[in-house]
């Protein structure tokens, strides 16, 4: 009893653990189904995405590196998902993954540890180094305007260093979140990723405005120093101390990059929201295509049984029945005409992507073929009987020739004796 319990437990455990590989999924989609048209292609690297309590493989249909549709397959079973609600979430997530990955590989990506590190350095400089330099100016002059300007700038630096630290933290958060989303995507995180991105974009915009204001005040401070009565040597020193740090100037490129990436992220999410419904609707059409193909060209056990275990597919039955050496001899000549018409209409509708019509005509053609096979050939014109007769006659002629050949010496000798006898006589 214990052994049975252990076996059942292990069997249950395997069922939970087992998952199709990406190669198995792509091979299934390529070789075992007919959801796609011959000119359609798909990415060889499907996404493994979680939605709810289940995992799915999502295949990306592409044309010139642009997603044109999607198909989801159960992670543990070779079965294409038909649920609109599940597909909608899966396709949205897959499109975001594909687009973000493509943009990251083709363009400079803002969410990097390098950019995070720049704000780490900037926070330290703005909170300590720059205030120290400004205080040196304030202590070296009695000019009240210069002192007031320095005090204002130091208070601004306090806000900027706090904002810079906030940006560093936001960078760290989005980099971690993005990595988890890409490595273990979950449909619930698709919109959260955009929120994380937007948080950084917003903080960078705030900091850009603070920097702009600080830069203006730094220029005004330099102007005050230049116009003051401070001696030339001190002026030169104070002007250098009043300059904004190089690290602050260097992040201008990050602001520009932020605007570009922000625009691209908006485009990605706008596109997915406008196209996802059409992608979901297209799955129904793909299922119809697969069903139509199966009806005409794939094996059908019931059809095989009804055709006296002769034909697994409608296509094979059609080819045999309509062969020139067979078609004139079927009893059901009326059904033969119907078969030709219905099969032709089924293939025509399939090519025109009218798959429901194709299935309808294929079903009629199967019914025609079954009736023809069940009725069989006419007895008086059975090509099988005629062929057997021809074969028997041919064999008889061949046998006679063999007998003549094997006894040729005997026949020739007999003929010679007759000639000699006649001559002597």
Phi, psi and omega per residue, in radians:
X1 nan -0.707 3.140
X2 -1.133 -0.692 3.139
X3 -1.073 -0.711 3.122
X4 -1.120 -0.743 -3.139
X5 -1.104 -0.742 3.125
X6 -1.119 -0.744 3.135
X7 -1.069 -0.786 3.134
X8 -1.118 -0.665 3.113
X9 -1.107 -0.803 3.139
X10 -1.116 -0.680 3.113
X11 -1.101 -0.739 3.108
X12 -1.141 -0.701 -3.139
X13 -1.102 -0.757 3.128
X14 -1.088 -0.689 -3.129
X15 -1.119 -0.532 3.117
X16 -1.367 -0.651 -3.031
X17 -1.395 -0.637 -3.007
X18 -1.063 2.394 3.080
X19 -2.594 2.478 3.085
X20 -1.129 2.549 3.055
X21 -1.456 2.851 3.123
X22 -1.085 -0.610 3.117
X23 -1.156 -0.738 3.110
X24 -1.085 -0.667 -3.120
X25 -1.190 -0.819 -3.138
X26 -1.152 -0.657 3.099
X27 -1.150 -0.692 3.084
X28 -1.063 -0.794 -3.095
X29 -1.206 -0.595 -3.092
X30 -1.401 -0.724 -2.942
X31 -1.911 -0.416 -3.020
X32 -1.888 -0.074 3.111
X33 -2.315 2.949 -3.137
X34 -2.369 0.827 3.134
X35 -1.319 -0.476 -3.045
X36 -1.801 2.650 3.004
X37 -1.330 2.830 -3.029
X38 -1.076 -0.502 -3.098
X39 -1.605 0.041 3.130
X40 -1.555 2.552 3.107
X41 -2.268 2.883 3.140
X42 -2.528 2.786 -3.129
X43 -1.162 2.413 3.131
X44 -1.347 -0.083 -3.121
X45 -2.097 1.539 3.116
X46 -1.228 2.786 3.119
X47 -1.641 2.382 3.070
X48 -1.680 1.860 -2.965
X49 -2.150 2.421 3.079
X50 -1.660 2.379 3.051
X51 -2.451 2.026 -3.036
X52 1.201 -2.238 -3.135
X53 -1.746 0.083 -3.071
X54 -2.085 2.763 3.070
X55 -1.928 2.603 -3.115
X56 -2.427 2.672 2.930
X57 -1.710 2.257 3.137
X58 -2.011 2.086 -3.129
X59 -1.635 2.350 -3.120
X60 -1.739 2.062 3.040
X61 -1.446 2.275 -3.025
X62 -2.296 2.704 3.010
X63 -2.515 2.028 -3.104
X64 0.934 0.837 3.083
X65 1.170 0.205 3.133
X66 -1.955 2.238 3.110
X67 -1.101 2.281 3.115
X68 -2.031 -0.084 -3.141
X69 2.982 3.100 -3.095
X70 -2.542 2.794 3.012
X71 -2.529 2.349 -3.117
X72 -1.888 2.442 3.130
X73 -2.166 2.430 3.084
X74 -1.002 2.501 -3.070
X75 -1.233 -0.428 -3.057
X76 -2.046 0.167 -3.081
X77 -2.702 2.417 -3.138
X78 -1.348 1.371 -3.098
X79 -2.562 2.229 -3.129
X80 -1.399 2.331 -3.087
X81 -1.271 2.335 -3.137
X82 -1.907 -0.256 -3.086
X83 -1.133 2.146 -3.139
X84 -1.096 -0.760 -3.069
X85 -1.150 -0.713 3.114
X86 -1.199 -0.797 -3.141
X87 -1.053 -0.671 -3.113
X88 -1.042 -0.801 3.138
X89 -1.199 -0.722 -3.131
X90 -1.149 -0.757 -3.091
X91 -1.190 -0.682 3.103
X92 -1.064 -0.818 -3.134
X93 -1.118 -0.747 -3.123
X94 -1.127 -0.686 3.133
X95 -1.134 -0.745 3.123
X96 -1.096 -0.773 3.107
X97 -1.035 -0.859 -3.101
X98 -1.087 -0.781 -3.078
X99 -1.214 -0.759 3.127
X100 -1.117 -0.780 3.125
X101 -1.079 -0.719 3.133
X102 -1.135 -0.759 -3.125
X103 -1.170 -0.688 3.119
X104 -1.080 -0.659 -3.085
X105 -1.394 -0.470 -3.071
X106 -1.677 -0.345 -3.028
X107 -2.312 2.943 3.077
X108 -1.273 2.185 -3.069
X109 -1.705 2.291 -3.037
X110 -1.311 -0.546 -3.019
X111 -1.515 1.410 -3.109
X112 -2.241 2.765 3.078
X113 -1.142 -0.478 3.110
X114 -1.112 -0.824 3.126
X115 -1.195 -0.628 3.063
X116 -1.059 -0.728 -3.138
X117 -1.121 -0.554 3.123
X118 -1.102 -0.662 -3.140
X119 -1.362 -0.444 3.022
X120 -1.109 -0.798 3.108
X121 -1.149 -0.742 -3.099
X122 -1.110 -0.683 3.124
X123 -1.035 -0.788 -3.142
X124 -1.123 -0.745 -3.111
X125 -1.181 -0.744 -3.098
X126 -1.245 -0.466 -3.106
X127 -1.570 -0.290 -3.069
X128 -2.322 -1.052 -3.008
X129 -1.082 -0.889 -3.067
X130 -1.187 -0.791 3.076
X131 -1.008 -0.643 3.109
X132 -1.069 -0.746 3.137
X133 -1.147 -0.749 -3.131
X134 -1.159 -0.680 3.091
X135 -1.108 -0.551 3.089
X136 -1.116 -0.653 3.092
X137 -1.153 -0.825 -3.093
X138 -1.062 -0.691 -3.123
X139 -1.310 -0.321 -3.083
X140 -1.689 0.109 -3.135
X141 -2.504 2.733 3.088
X142 -1.828 -0.016 -3.098
X143 -1.159 2.069 -3.076
X144 -1.179 -0.637 -3.138
X145 -1.123 -0.727 3.122
X146 -1.136 -0.754 3.133
X147 -1.055 -0.779 3.140
X148 -1.099 -0.718 -3.137
X149 -1.141 -0.721 3.111
X150 -1.088 -0.760 3.125
X151 -1.045 -0.725 3.118
X152 -1.088 -0.781 -3.103
X153 -1.175 -0.625 3.103
X154 -1.141 -0.676 3.093
X155 -1.165 -0.623 3.083
X156 -1.152 -0.686 3.126
X157 -1.090 -0.589 3.115
X158 -1.096 -0.752 3.101
X159 -1.172 -0.741 -3.096
X160 -1.157 -0.711 3.139
X161 -1.157 -0.644 3.091
X162 -1.142 -0.746 3.127
X163 -1.161 -0.684 3.114
X164 -1.087 -0.717 3.099
X165 -1.129 -0.649 3.093
X166 -1.096 -0.738 -3.141
X167 -1.127 -0.746 3.116
X168 -1.029 -0.775 3.129
X169 -1.110 -0.718 3.132
X170 -1.146 -0.695 3.077
X171 -1.037 -0.822 -3.126
X172 -1.047 -0.726 -3.127
X173 -1.155 -0.813 -3.084
X174 -1.229 -0.633 3.107
X175 -1.095 -0.758 3.123
X176 -1.163 -0.771 -3.125
X177 -1.132 -0.757 -3.134
X178 -1.094 -0.742 3.126
X179 -1.073 -0.770 3.114
X180 -1.137 -0.693 -3.126
X181 -1.138 -0.704 -3.123
X182 -1.274 -0.688 -3.095
X183 -1.420 -0.596 3.133
X184 -2.397 1.215 -3.051
X185 -1.107 2.450 3.107
X186 -2.334 2.371 -3.085
X187 -1.054 -0.468 -3.131
X188 -1.238 -0.266 -3.088
X189 -1.691 -0.085 -3.048
X190 -1.060 -0.837 3.135
X191 -1.324 -0.540 3.124
X192 -1.107 -0.578 3.125
X193 -1.074 -0.748 3.125
X194 -1.121 -0.678 3.106
X195 -1.087 -0.701 3.102
X196 -1.116 -0.775 3.108
X197 -1.045 -0.854 -3.070
X198 -1.107 -0.548 3.101
X199 -1.064 -0.769 3.120
X200 -1.180 -0.768 3.136
X201 -1.012 -0.738 -3.132
X202 -1.149 -0.765 3.125
X203 -1.112 -0.687 3.123
X204 -1.149 -0.651 3.103
X205 -1.146 -0.719 3.087
X206 -1.061 -0.776 -3.107
X207 -1.188 -0.608 3.112
X208 -1.056 -0.735 3.127
X209 -1.177 -0.702 3.094
X210 -1.104 -0.732 -3.140
X211 -1.119 -0.725 -3.140
X212 -1.062 -0.781 3.136
X213 -1.143 -0.709 3.131
X214 -1.136 -0.712 -3.134
X215 -1.083 -0.683 3.101
X216 -1.106 -0.761 3.130
X217 -1.168 -0.585 3.091
X218 -1.142 -0.683 3.094
X219 -1.152 -0.712 3.127
X220 -1.137 -0.673 3.099
X221 -1.100 -0.752 3.113
X222 -1.085 -0.668 3.127
X223 -1.126 -0.754 3.117
X224 -1.094 -0.724 3.127
X225 -1.126 -0.747 -3.121
X226 -1.108 -0.626 -3.073
X227 -1.577 -0.083 -3.112
X228 -1.363 3.024 -3.136
X229 -1.657 0.315 3.092
X230 -1.149 2.525 -3.118
X231 -1.124 2.757 -3.008
X232 -1.015 -0.701 -3.106
X233 -1.130 -0.783 3.126
X234 -1.191 -0.672 3.119
X235 -0.979 -0.835 -3.119
X236 -1.052 -0.716 3.139
X237 -1.187 -0.763 -3.116
X238 -1.169 -0.648 3.115
X239 -1.088 -0.677 3.109
X240 -1.174 -0.707 3.140
X241 -1.196 -0.498 -3.103
X242 -1.375 -0.302 -3.118
X243 -1.117 2.481 3.100
X244 -1.212 2.575 -3.078
X245 -1.129 2.621 -3.131
X246 -1.042 -0.606 -3.136
X247 -1.107 -0.525 3.115
X248 -1.300 -0.650 3.129
X249 -1.221 -0.600 -3.031
X250 -1.226 -0.333 -3.101
X251 -1.436 0.033 3.056
X252 -0.981 -0.659 -3.134
X253 -1.122 -0.542 3.117
X254 -1.209 -0.657 3.098
X255 -1.079 -0.776 3.134
X256 -1.118 -0.762 3.126
X257 -1.122 -0.654 3.127
X258 -1.054 -0.726 3.133
X259 -1.134 -0.713 3.132
X260 -1.140 -0.826 -3.104
X261 -1.187 -0.671 3.111
X262 -1.044 -0.748 3.115
X263 -1.114 -0.737 -3.132
X264 -1.156 -0.707 3.119
X265 -1.097 -0.740 3.093
X266 -1.061 -0.708 3.130
X267 -1.120 -0.721 -3.139
X268 -1.082 -0.848 -3.094
X269 -1.263 -0.559 3.078
X270 -1.176 -0.736 -3.138
X271 -1.122 -0.780 -3.092
X272 -1.154 -0.647 3.141
X273 -1.224 -0.512 -3.125
X274 -1.503 -0.409 -3.038
X275 -1.847 -0.303 -2.989
X276 -1.042 -0.640 -3.129
X277 -1.140 -0.689 3.123
X278 -1.189 -0.602 3.080
X279 -1.130 -0.714 3.132
X280 -1.144 -0.778 3.125
X281 -1.075 -0.600 -3.111
X282 -1.139 -0.448 3.118
X283 -1.099 -0.675 3.110
X284 -1.068 -0.732 3.109
X285 -1.128 -0.674 3.116
X286 -1.127 -0.692 3.100
X287 -1.134 -0.704 3.109
X288 -1.094 -0.715 3.124
X289 -1.097 -0.792 -3.131
X290 -1.078 -0.728 3.134
X291 -1.136 -0.726 3.137
X292 -1.127 -0.745 3.122
X293 -1.078 -0.801 -3.137
X294 -1.051 -0.697 -3.103
X295 -1.096 -0.591 -3.089
X296 -1.603 -0.786 -2.903
X297 -2.017 -0.273 -3.056
X298 -1.647 2.840 -3.105
X299 -1.174 2.451 -3.126
X300 -2.375 1.885 -3.051
X301 -1.086 -0.689 3.130
X302 -1.121 -0.733 3.116
X303 -1.108 -0.680 3.127
X304 -1.058 -0.765 -3.134
X305 -1.157 -0.748 -3.087
X306 -1.272 -0.303 3.074
X307 -1.744 0.515 3.078
X308 1.033 0.701 3.109
X309 1.021 0.667 -3.136
X310 -1.885 -0.653 -2.998
X311 -2.343 2.228 3.092
X312 -1.486 -0.498 -3.072
X313 -2.169 2.666 3.075
X314 -1.078 -0.707 -3.110
X315 -1.049 -0.764 3.124
X316 -1.121 -0.740 3.131
X317 -1.095 -0.754 -3.133
X318 -1.065 -0.782 -3.126
X319 -1.055 -0.781 -3.106
X320 -1.195 -0.835 -3.066
X321 -1.089 -0.669 -3.040
X322 -1.613 0.097 3.065
X323 -1.011 2.543 -3.088
X324 -1.020 -0.643 -3.106
X325 -1.378 -0.144 -3.127
X326 -1.960 -0.696 -2.945
X327 -0.979 -0.614 -3.100
X328 -1.265 -0.218 -2.946
X329 -1.833 -0.019 3.127
X330 -1.257 2.485 3.096
X331 -1.107 -0.753 -3.059
X332 -1.526 1.266 -3.141
X333 -1.189 -0.541 3.086
X334 -1.149 -0.743 3.099
X335 -1.186 -0.522 3.098
X336 -1.097 -0.736 3.090
X337 -1.116 -0.714 3.120
X338 -1.128 -0.711 3.132
X339 -1.044 -0.819 -3.132
X340 -1.055 -0.749 -3.125
X341 -1.186 -0.854 -3.079
X342 -1.145 -0.716 3.128
X343 -1.144 -0.728 3.114
X344 -1.085 -0.733 3.129
X345 -1.170 -0.621 3.120
X346 -1.113 -0.800 3.135
X347 -1.199 -0.674 3.130
X348 -1.104 -0.819 3.129
X349 -1.105 -0.635 3.115
X350 -1.090 -0.781 3.139
X351 -1.143 -0.533 -3.137
X352 -1.515 0.081 3.114
X353 1.146 0.372 3.036
X354 -1.674 1.341 -2.916
X355 -1.252 -0.591 3.115
X356 -1.140 -0.676 3.086
X357 -1.161 -0.680 3.129
X358 -1.076 -0.763 3.121
X359 -1.085 -0.739 -3.124
X360 -1.046 -0.818 -3.140
X361 -1.242 -0.582 3.108
X362 -1.136 -0.678 3.107
X363 -1.128 -0.698 3.082
X364 -1.121 -0.734 -3.139
X365 -1.111 -0.650 3.098
X366 -1.123 -0.736 3.110
X367 -1.084 -0.719 3.094
X368 -1.062 -0.826 -3.087
X369 -1.104 -0.711 3.141
X370 -1.095 -0.778 3.126
X371 -1.078 -0.751 -3.134
X372 -1.101 -0.811 -3.124
X373 -1.144 -0.721 -3.133
X374 -1.112 -0.684 -3.123
X375 -1.313 -0.559 3.066
X376 1.334 -2.865 -3.125
X377 -1.508 2.731 3.003
X378 -1.196 2.399 -3.073
X379 -1.141 -0.642 -3.087
X380 -1.289 -0.353 -3.074
X381 -2.278 0.551 -3.119
X382 -1.187 2.009 -3.094
X383 -1.079 -0.447 3.139
X384 -1.210 -0.770 3.129
X385 -1.119 -0.778 3.136
X386 -1.064 -0.740 -3.133
X387 -1.138 -0.698 3.116
X388 -1.095 -0.743 3.117
X389 -1.048 -0.772 3.138
X390 -1.115 -0.656 3.137
X391 -1.152 -0.737 3.141
X392 -1.084 -0.799 3.123
X393 -1.058 -0.759 3.135
X394 -1.083 -0.731 3.133
X395 -1.142 -0.662 3.125
X396 -1.102 -0.767 3.116
X397 -1.098 -0.761 -3.137
X398 -1.100 -0.691 3.127
X399 -1.116 -0.736 3.124
X400 -1.081 -0.737 3.124
X401 -1.119 -0.688 3.116
X402 -1.121 -0.718 3.112
X403 -1.082 -0.774 3.119
X404 -1.086 -0.728 -3.109
X405 -1.152 -0.790 -3.102
X406 -1.184 -0.427 -3.110
X407 -1.915 0.348 -3.068
X408 -1.081 -0.684 -3.121
X409 -1.119 -0.722 -3.139
X410 -1.086 -0.755 -3.122
X411 -1.159 -0.757 -3.121
X412 -1.137 -0.713 3.132
X413 -1.102 -0.760 3.122
X414 -1.057 -0.696 -3.127
X415 -1.168 -0.693 -3.132
X416 -1.136 -0.735 3.133
X417 -1.065 -0.683 3.136
X418 -1.126 -0.690 -3.134
X419 -1.156 -0.750 -3.130
X420 -1.113 -0.753 -3.139
X421 -1.048 -0.790 -3.129
X422 -1.107 -0.637 -3.099
X423 -1.194 -0.759 3.132
X424 -1.165 -0.674 -3.086
X425 -1.160 nan nan
